[in-house]
Amino acid sequence: MATVHYELQKIRNGHYLFKLKGRDGEIILASETFCSKASAENAITFARYNAPDEHNYELKQSTDEHPYFILRGKNEQILGLSGPYSSESDARRGIKAAMECAATEEIMDLTS
């Protein structure tokens, strides 16, 4: 069984992003891209701090009618987004999973 962790990745354009993965290995939350590894690492710290507070989440609907959520920091900056869900209740369960899992200290650094 996988453990809850953040994956820190370097993508093709030289930017960085993180993904919060749950016990089943599924992506709970993914960040936007950052110009530096340090910025992505800072965003993980902010996600850990802000994720436990339900008020930092915003439930949205995509153009194709699929619900998803956004995690925002106290300064309203977007820290991460979920993927699309098939129902609002599934998206709400995703928020609960993010609230429970985001405090993990485990980071899998895939930038090398």
N, C-alpha and C positions, 0 to 999 in steps of 0.2 A: 504494500500500500504506500502510496506517495505521501509526503509530508507537505503541510502548508508552507509555501515559500514565495518569495519574490524572485522573478527571473530578470536579470539586468542584461540587456542585449544591445549590441551595436548593429545598426542596420546599414544597408547598402550606401546610403548617402553620407555616411560618417556620423550620423546622429545616433542618439541613444534613446531607449525607452525601457519601461519596466512593465511586467505583467505579474499580477497577484494570482497565484494558482492555489486551488483548494486541495483537499485530501485526495480527491479523485483525479487530480491532474488537470481538471478543467479550469479555463481562464475565468476568473471572477471579475477582474478589473484590469484594464490596460491603460497606460498613460499616453499622453500626447508625446511628441518627440522633443528631445532636448539637444542643444548644440554640444554639450559637454557631458562627460560621465559624471562629474561632480554635481552638475545640475540634476541629473536623473537620480543620483543617490540622495540628494537633498529632498527631492520630490517623494521618495520612498519614506523618508523621515516624516514629512508633512502628512503623507497618507496614513502612516501609523498613528499619528497624533489626532487626525481629524476623522478617521473612519469609524471609531466607536460611537460617535454622536449622530443619531438618526437625522437630526436637523441639517446635516451637511450633505444630504442626498436630495437629488431632484429626479423625480420620475418623469420621463419624457416619452413621446411617441414618434417613431420614425416616419418618413414619408410613405413607407409601405405598411403603416399601421402596426408595427411591432413595438412593444414597450421596451425601454431600456432605461438605465439610470446613469446619473453623473454624480461623482463625488467632488465636492468643492471644499476648498480651504476656507478659513475664517475671512480671508481677504477676497473671497468669491472666485479665486483662480481655480480653474478646472484641474483636478489632480488625477482623475481617471474616469474612464467610461466603461460601461459593461457592453457586452455584445447584445444582439437582439434576443428577446424572449418571445415565447408563443402566447403568453398571457400576462396580465398585470400581476396576478398572484405569483407567478413564477418570478417576475422581476422583483417583487417584494421579498421573496425568499432569497434572491440574489443579493439584495441589500443586506439582509440579515447575515448571510454568509460573509459578506465583505466586512461587516461590523465585527464579526467573531474572529475572522482570520487575519485581518490586516495588522494586528499587533505583533505578528511573528517577527522574530529577529533573523530568521533564516533567509539568506540571499544567495541565489545561485548566479554567480558572475559568469556570463557567457560571452564576455566582450573580447576575450583573447582569440 
